[in-house]
Amino acid sequence: MADFENESLSDSESAAACGIIEATLDRILLERGRAFADALASSRISDYQSESLGPLLDRAVLDTGKNPSSKVKRIVSYVISSTINDSSGVTREYLRGRLESYTLFSLLQATPDVQKTVVKLFSGGVIWLDANLILPVLAEELADDENRSFTHLLEAARTCGISLRVTNGIVEEVSSHMHRSLTYARVVGQGKLWGDSVPFLAAAHAASGRETAALGSWLENFRGSEQPLEDVADYLSEVHGIRIQELNDEADTADIALRGAVQEIWYEARSRRLKNKFPPATVQILVNHDVECYLGVVQRRRKENKSPLGFNSWWLTLDGTAFKINDLLRSRVTGDPPLSPVMSPDFLLRYLEIGPLRAQVSKSMRNELPVMLDVSFLEGVSPHIMQAVEQVRAEHSNLPGRVLRRKIRDTINRLKSSRGRIADGGVTLVEQEVLESITSANGQE
């Protein structure tokens, strides 16, 4: 018998689960390798997105031809998620080697000259980070060193000579999100109900096993109350080597029709996600930040004269709209739209492992990199889930920190699974929380 929470599997169910786990894990690695190879072969880096593990699991289980019970499927999901996210040592090395083999095999099928394709990849360059990449890096301050996937990814990128940048608009979004998190802690601390989704950093803090009352003290690691924007910028620069560099001047040089179309697409996407919850002027704040990053990088590339794979300027983001915008522009502008400047963190991870800068990543640093980047931890956390987290923390406060964090993580994953997944992935929540933060900071709530 195999135990999982309060459930158990018979011997036959255990055997079936083991077979599905092996086949599903293999399918996930194959799919990720194939997707990366296809993006390279087609010179469309923006076709390769980071994904929550949930949808990948669903597709992979379906591809096995099996039809497991809901109980078996929950256990399969838990084991594979733990294997990918928490593997270390020999297990991580094995999974990474298998993924690399699938990637190279898929490249051989997609293009006759693998070496020529890989050499075309950019070397060095400058990458601007979206707020939805900064927030996970901040949250990883709460994790053990081996579990800081996004932090290690950016560290490896810097080691390879890639410059990391953010605009002041992104710093404003991050600082405003912290303000929203503090508001949540204050409301909950007063025994009042919180009706909206819990701010991401507040949820991450609770998931680490810490009390909500300590959230303010933790956030002081990043900013004070007097000059929060300057504090956040200083932290990013001093700790992560991420420096401020504006893109407004470059974005302003874009063709008027192109700029109007980009603004229109993003405004429609923001309004649709937020269901008219906020006034147009507030939504426009985030739209302006998106347009600056997207068009700013596009315009910088006009001076680079590179191939689609060889551009040195990129925008690293998890925003689903960003990955669709190039195709959406085709029906809104005359002629071909500019090549997409968008890159996912999972693509950057694969690039560091097989690209021209691979030799600059030391073995120890390579071992710290994750096998895959699962963004499901960014999915929405409701007040209902947070109440369950507080209950787990109270009941098991005597346990070692690592065990307590695992119990909290398992509780969150189980409750999310039973309540359904967010269709567009976790970044939607982060964007909404940032927007709510800006609204609150401007006194519009």
SVG drawing of the C-alpha trace seen along z (x, -y; Angstrom):
<svg xmlns="http://www.w3.org/2000/svg" viewBox="-16 -60 50 65">
<polyline fill="none" stroke="black" stroke-width="0.4" points="0.0,0.0 1.2,-3.5 -0.1,-6.4 -0.9,-9.9 -2.4,-12.2 -5.5,-10.2 -5.7,-8.1 -4.1,-4.8 -3.4,-2.8 -3.7,0.9 -0.7,2.9 -2.2,2.9 -2.9,-0.9 0.6,-1.5 2.0,0.5 -0.2,-1.4 0.8,-4.7 4.6,-3.9 4.1,-3.0 2.2,-6.2 4.8,-8.3 7.6,-7.0 5.8,-7.4 4.4,-10.8 7.8,-12.2 9.4,-11.0 6.7,-12.7 7.1,-16.0 10.8,-16.1 10.3,-15.1 7.7,-17.8 9.9,-20.5 12.9,-19.4 10.8,-19.3 9.3,-22.7 12.7,-24.3 14.1,-22.7 11.1,-23.9 11.5,-27.4 15.2,-27.4 14.5,-25.8 11.8,-28.3 13.8,-31.3 10.7,-32.1 11.9,-32.2 8.6,-33.7 6.9,-30.4 8.5,-28.8 6.8,-29.7 7.3,-28.7 4.3,-26.7 2.7,-25.6 3.4,-22.0 -0.3,-21.2 -1.2,-21.5 2.0,-19.7 1.0,-16.8 -2.5,-16.6 -1.2,-16.4 1.5,-13.9 -0.9,-11.6 -3.3,-11.7 -0.4,-10.8 0.3,-7.7 -3.1,-6.3 -3.9,-5.6 -7.0,-6.6 -6.1,-6.6 -8.6,-7.3 -8.7,-10.7 -6.9,-9.4 -4.0,-7.9 -3.8,-11.0 -3.4,-13.2 -0.6,-11.0 1.1,-11.0 0.9,-14.8 2.4,-15.1 5.3,-12.7 6.2,-14.3 5.9,-17.8 8.2,-16.9 10.6,-15.1 11.0,-18.1 10.9,-20.9 12.7,-19.3 15.3,-17.0 18.9,-17.4 22.2,-15.6 22.1,-12.5 18.4,-12.8 18.6,-16.3 21.6,-15.4 19.8,-12.4 16.7,-14.5 18.8,-17.3 20.8,-14.9 17.6,-13.2 16.0,-16.6 19.2,-17.6 19.2,-14.4 15.6,-14.9 16.4,-18.5 19.3,-17.6 17.4,-14.7 14.6,-17.0 17.0,-19.5 18.5,-16.9 15.0,-16.1 14.1,-19.8 17.3,-21.1 20.1,-19.5 22.8,-21.6 22.4,-21.7 25.7,-23.4 25.0,-26.2 21.6,-26.8 23.0,-26.9 25.9,-29.2 23.3,-31.8 22.0,-32.2 22.9,-35.5 26.0,-35.8 25.8,-38.2 23.5,-41.0 21.0,-42.9 17.8,-41.4 15.0,-43.6 13.0,-41.8 9.3,-42.1 7.7,-42.5 6.5,-38.9 10.1,-37.8 11.2,-40.1 8.5,-39.0 9.5,-35.3 13.2,-36.3 12.1,-38.3 10.0,-35.4 12.9,-33.0 14.7,-34.9 12.4,-32.8 13.6,-29.5 16.6,-27.2 19.4,-27.9 18.9,-24.8 15.3,-25.9 16.0,-29.3 15.4,-28.5 14.8,-32.0 17.7,-33.4 20.1,-30.8 18.9,-31.3 19.7,-35.1 23.0,-34.5 24.0,-32.1 23.0,-34.6 25.1,-37.3 28.0,-34.9 27.7,-34.4 28.0,-38.2 24.3,-38.9 23.3,-42.3 20.1,-42.4 17.9,-45.6 14.6,-46.9 12.7,-50.1 11.5,-52.5 8.0,-51.4 8.8,-47.8 10.3,-49.0 7.1,-50.9 5.0,-47.8 7.2,-45.7 7.2,-48.4 3.4,-48.8 2.9,-45.1 4.8,-45.2 2.5,-48.0 -0.5,-45.8 1.0,-42.9 1.4,-45.1 -2.2,-46.2 -3.2,-42.5 -1.2,-41.8 -2.7,-44.8 -6.3,-43.8 -5.8,-40.1 -4.0,-41.1 -7.0,-43.1 -9.2,-40.0 -11.0,-41.3 -11.8,-39.4 -9.8,-39.8 -12.1,-39.4 -9.7,-39.4 -6.9,-37.0 -4.0,-37.2 -1.0,-39.2 1.7,-36.9 4.5,-38.0 2.1,-37.7 1.2,-34.2 4.8,-33.2 5.7,-34.5 2.9,-32.4 3.9,-29.3 7.4,-29.5 5.8,-28.8 6.2,-32.4 3.5,-34.3 1.6,-37.0 2.5,-39.5 6.2,-39.1 5.6,-40.1 6.4,-43.8 9.8,-42.9 10.7,-40.6 9.7,-43.3 12.1,-45.7 14.9,-43.6 13.8,-45.2 12.5,-48.7 11.8,-51.2 8.9,-53.6 10.6,-56.9 12.1,-56.1 10.6,-52.7 11.3,-53.0 15.0,-53.9 15.3,-51.1 13.9,-48.5 16.2,-49.7 19.2,-49.6 18.3,-46.1 18.0,-44.8 21.3,-46.3 23.4,-45.4 22.0,-41.8 21.1,-40.6 23.1,-42.9 19.8,-44.2 20.2,-47.9 17.8,-50.6 17.7,-51.4 14.8,-53.2 13.3,-52.4 11.0,-55.3 13.2,-57.2 13.6,-54.1 9.8,-53.3 8.9,-56.8 10.7,-56.4 8.4,-53.6 6.0,-54.1 2.8,-55.7 0.6,-53.1 2.6,-50.3 2.6,-52.0 -1.1,-52.5 -1.7,-48.8 0.5,-47.6 -1.2,-49.8 -4.6,-48.7 -3.8,-45.0 -2.4,-45.3 -5.3,-47.5 -7.8,-45.0 -6.0,-42.2 -5.7,-44.1 -9.3,-45.1 -10.5,-41.6 -8.5,-40.1 -9.6,-42.6 -13.2,-42.7 -13.5,-46.5 -12.7,-46.4 -10.5,-49.4 -10.8,-52.8 -9.2,-53.1 -6.5,-55.5 -5.3,-52.9 -5.2,-50.1 -3.3,-52.5 -0.4,-52.6 0.5,-48.9 -0.2,-49.2 2.3,-52.0 4.9,-49.9 4.3,-47.0 4.4,-49.2 7.7,-50.7 9.4,-47.4 8.0,-45.8 8.6,-48.6 11.7,-49.9 13.5,-46.6 12.1,-46.3 13.5,-49.8 16.9,-49.0 17.2,-46.0 17.0,-48.2 20.6,-49.2 21.8,-45.7 21.2,-44.3 21.1,-40.7 19.4,-37.5 16.2,-36.5 18.2,-34.3 21.1,-36.6 19.6,-39.8 21.3,-41.1 18.2,-42.8 15.4,-40.8 12.4,-41.2 12.1,-38.3 8.5,-37.9 5.8,-35.4 3.0,-37.6 0.8,-35.5 -0.1,-38.5 3.5,-39.3 4.0,-36.0 0.9,-36.5 1.4,-40.1 3.5,-39.5 0.8,-37.4 -2.0,-39.7 -0.2,-42.6 -0.4,-41.0 -4.1,-42.0 -3.6,-45.5 -0.5,-46.9 0.5,-47.2 3.2,-44.9 5.1,-42.5 5.3,-43.4 8.7,-43.6 10.2,-40.3 9.1,-39.6 11.6,-40.6 10.0,-38.3 11.7,-35.4 10.5,-33.1 12.7,-32.2 12.5,-28.5 14.0,-29.4 16.8,-31.2 17.4,-28.2 17.7,-25.9 19.9,-28.4 22.3,-28.5 22.6,-24.7 23.2,-24.2 23.9,-27.7 27.3,-29.3 27.9,-30.4 27.5,-27.0 31.2,-26.7 31.0,-29.7 28.5,-28.0 30.6,-26.1 29.7,-22.6 28.7,-23.8 26.5,-26.5 25.0,-24.2 24.1,-21.8 22.1,-24.6 20.0,-25.3 16.5,-23.7 15.6,-21.0 12.5,-23.0 10.9,-26.2 7.4,-25.4 5.4,-28.6 2.4,-27.0 3.5,-28.6 2.4,-31.9 -1.2,-30.7 -3.9,-32.4 -4.1,-31.9 -7.5,-32.6 -8.3,-33.6 -9.8,-30.1 -6.4,-28.5 -4.6,-31.0 -6.8,-30.0 -5.9,-26.4 -2.2,-27.4 -2.5,-29.1 -4.2,-26.0 -1.4,-23.8 1.2,-26.2 -0.5,-26.3 -0.9,-22.5 2.6,-21.7 4.6,-24.6 6.9,-22.2 8.1,-20.6 11.5,-21.5 11.1,-24.3 11.7,-22.1 9.0,-19.7 6.5,-22.4 7.1,-24.1 6.5,-20.8 3.2,-20.2 2.1,-23.8 3.1,-23.3 1.2,-20.0 -1.8,-21.6 -1.8,-24.5 -1.3,-22.1 -4.1,-19.8 -6.6,-22.7 -5.7,-24.3 -6.2,-21.0 -9.6,-20.5 -10.7,-24.0 -9.4,-24.0 -6.5,-25.7 -6.3,-29.2 -6.6,-29.0 -4.0,-31.6 -1.4,-30.7 -0.2,-32.4 1.1,-35.6 -2.5,-36.8 -2.8,-36.9 0.5,-38.7 -0.5,-41.3 -3.9,-41.8 -2.2,-42.2 0.3,-44.7 -2.5,-46.7 -4.5,-46.6 -1.3,-47.7 -0.9,-50.8 -4.5,-51.7 -4.2,-51.5 -0.9,-53.4 -2.6,-56.2 -5.4,-56.4 -8.0,-55.2 -9.5,-52.4"/>
</svg>
